[in-house]
Amino acid sequence: MGARKAIVIGAGFSGLASAAVMAQKGYHVTLLEKNSAPGGRARSFTKDGFKFDMGPSWYWMPEIMEQFFNRFSRTTADLFELRRLDPSYQVIFDKENTAIIPADYNDLKAFFESREAGSADKLDQFLAEAQQKYETGMGKFVNKPCLSIMEFVTLEVMKSAFKLDLLSSFSKHVRKYFKSEELLQLLEFPILFLGALPKDIPALYSMMNYADMKLGTWYPMGGFGKLVDAMVTIAQDTGVTIELNTNVETFEIDKGKIRAVHTSRGTFEADVVISSADYHFTEQKLLERKDRTYSPKYWEKRTMAPSCLIYYLGVNKKISRLQHHNLFFEENFAAHARAIYTKPDWPTKPLYYVCCPSKTDPSVAPEGMENLFILIPVAPGLQDTTEIRQRYFKEIMQRLEEYCGENIEQHVISYTDYAASNFIADYNAFKGNAYGLANTWSQTAVLKPSIKSSKVKNLYYTGQLTVPGPGVPPAIISGQLVADCIIKKQKKVV
């Protein structure tokens, strides 16, 4: 009898991670990817001499990636150069008020003290608690498959849970330490990556501040595509076959199991299937109703993290006032947040983010030029048009030029935009989501869509719509978690 056959759908971070682990454990793994390149939302493209990362640009929690490569007797340094950014990023509150966030912790404390008397000591206390949450959460909780609440009913886990501050909101928690509105905005911004307002996110996630301010903001030289390349190398070295331009069309199910996966490029037999494609798409579009775990009504009630409107720009000059990461908070946050979370609509005067990786990495732009990635968070499910994209481009260019004190738009020599309809076309993204499910109280751990189908015995899910949640490190963890769960189950059967 030959090796068991595993089919993995989707070559994003979670799919690459699960494929590599399955192959390492002896499975014959075929990874099916609908697009022409691996990487999922972390793909990159080259245009007009510029190399653009399409999605992730913040490299946090570097130990998660390191631990993944260590499973295969490799290190990050074997595969690409990782550089810590200093300053980590800057936050623009208005044209004359920019907070440049240093990497050095003592310098950071001095910055906090300059904004609010006594806040340096408060920061020590806040981050000490955040570190405890980080170490507890990442050490005892994040690798649980969350197939049953009983996974958490042990004395050790229950004792640890008290340290996680699950019942308080992040918004209330951070205000126990700080009063300055600027410091509060600074501390709350990482929570926006989790897809909900700080008042709706558990205080547990102050661990994101520890990841930011103590573990640091990093950058893989050459761009995030280097991390994708490294994971592809690991997958192929373990024996994974990657089939690009291969669109999954249907499953052949017999006696409650997928026996084969039918694609645009032929049929692939399967003993087990892992979908790292959009969970909603796999379940609602590839499965018949009788084989689905969840109903359409269930999915409609999920709270999604935002989608986004993105501009990839090549500029034929240097822009002196930008850092690598730039957060523009000069407009009203509450109004923008309402347009995302309360009354979904295209925002008026949105907050936005500019990544300028050419400040760190000369390889991503021609000499003397800048590479800009501009992102506006927007509500999922909105209809985007060329007119809407152009209107926001003009507005952001005007605001960016006002802050930088120089003309930028007329120096744009490469332009590409990307929004919800692109997320749907490229990733079958539910409601055009960019990040997945929001990490709210009602969508945490066992309350997220399960990694295992309740109807199809050999179908599993990984990625941003299941545990542990959205983001690059969680996606890599998710892929390993699912593979380990399957392997553990198989050992029990044998």
PERAKA-V792023 format. One record per helix or strand. SS is the DSSP state (alpha for helix, beta for strand). FROM is the first residue (numbers start at 1). TO is the last residue. If there is no record, write none. Layout:
SS & FROM & TO
SS & FROM & TO
This chain:
beta & 5 & 9
alpha & 13 & 24
beta & 28 & 32
alpha & 40 & 42
beta & 44 & 47
beta & 50 & 53
beta & 59 & 59
alpha & 62 & 70
alpha & 76 & 79
beta & 82 & 84
beta & 89 & 94
beta & 97 & 101
alpha & 105 & 115
alpha & 119 & 141
alpha & 149 & 152
alpha & 155 & 164
beta & 169 & 169
alpha & 170 & 175
alpha & 181 & 194
alpha & 198 & 200
beta & 202 & 202
alpha & 203 & 215
beta & 218 & 220
alpha & 225 & 237
beta & 241 & 243
beta & 248 & 254
beta & 257 & 263
beta & 266 & 269
beta & 272 & 275
alpha & 279 & 286
alpha & 289 & 291
alpha & 296 & 300
beta & 304 & 304
beta & 307 & 315
beta & 325 & 328
alpha & 333 & 342
beta & 352 & 355
alpha & 357 & 359
alpha & 362 & 364
beta & 370 & 378
alpha & 386 & 404
alpha & 409 & 411
beta & 412 & 418
alpha & 420 & 427
alpha & 430 & 432
beta & 437 & 437
alpha & 441 & 443
alpha & 445 & 447
beta & 452 & 452
beta & 459 & 461
alpha & 472 & 493
